[in-house]
Amino acid sequence: VAVFSVVVTVAFATILVWFWKHPMIKSGQREWLLLICIGAIIAELSQLFTFAAPWAMMCTTREFLLSIGSSVMLTAMIAKLWRLKRIMSATTASMKGIKNKELAIYVAGRNALLVVFLIAGAIFSPYHVESILRYTDNGDPVTNLECTRDRAWPHFGASAFIALHAIYACLLANEVRHLPSALSEGGFVFVAVYNASVSAGVAWLFAATDFSASSKATVLSVALLFACTGSVVLFLATRFHVLFTFPKGTDWKRFILDSDMSAAGSRRSSLWRSTNTGD
């Protein structure tokens, strides 16, 4: 499952980069779409460490990859959603303040703060490997090597950080779900963000339980398939569908401007054109 998730996400990211200069991709805020893919890949790679015999550095690396990947994906979603929200509500004059550079600083700052939380957790409560005695369904004792830590509270900072960003992303997604679009993009984005947040939440809650390491690995892999790969597909599928099904010679810029994506005739029309069809 983990390998399948990575392969699918990498495939979508590759298609995105291949058509990087295409108007349909440019109009979808391509930088944030690519960053969402990168975050998803990082989070999914964490599960590849669950198939080897555990050791302390591997346990720490897995937590770092899972946390950083989830955070990169969520903060990129927030940047895209926040920009969509501004487009829907701003005036033409205030739109000049929306720059990808400013959003990039926000994303970089938030993820740098997460790294600080992760480092603090690794210092004050490092992972170590212990032999855990468990029992099979038949009552037979089985000893497993599993990642453990003496104190959980030093790791709460990173978990709370990701949870708060997931909640904020859901609130923003709720506001843009009715975005005028021939592609119903607002609805797909809404489902993608809620899917990522709920699936990640289930995964984190399950990880805190006392199930065996193999059971946790299976559930986390499936949860990440929905949270990461599923969200990437929802964010990109509609644009890829139009990209591959529309006939050659389509006037893409005219399609983007004349469709209800631009809410032609309304105040949002000029705002959408000025911010999503340029370089």
Buried (B, 14 or more C-beta within 10 A) or exposed (E): BBEEBBEBBBEBBEBBEEBEEBBBBBBBBBBBBBBBBBBBBBBBBBBBBBEEEBBBEBBBBBBBBBBBBBBBBBBBBBBBBBBBBBBBEBEEEEBEEBEEEEBBEBBEEBBEBBBEBBEBBBEEBBBBBEEBEBEEEEEEEEEEEBBEBEEEEBBEBBBEBBBEBBEBBBEBBEBBBEBBBBBBBBBBBBBBBBBBBBBBBBBBEBBEEEBBBEEBBBBBBBBBBBBBBBBBBBBBBBBBEBBEEEEEEEEBBEBBBEBBBBBBEEEBBBBBBEBBBEE
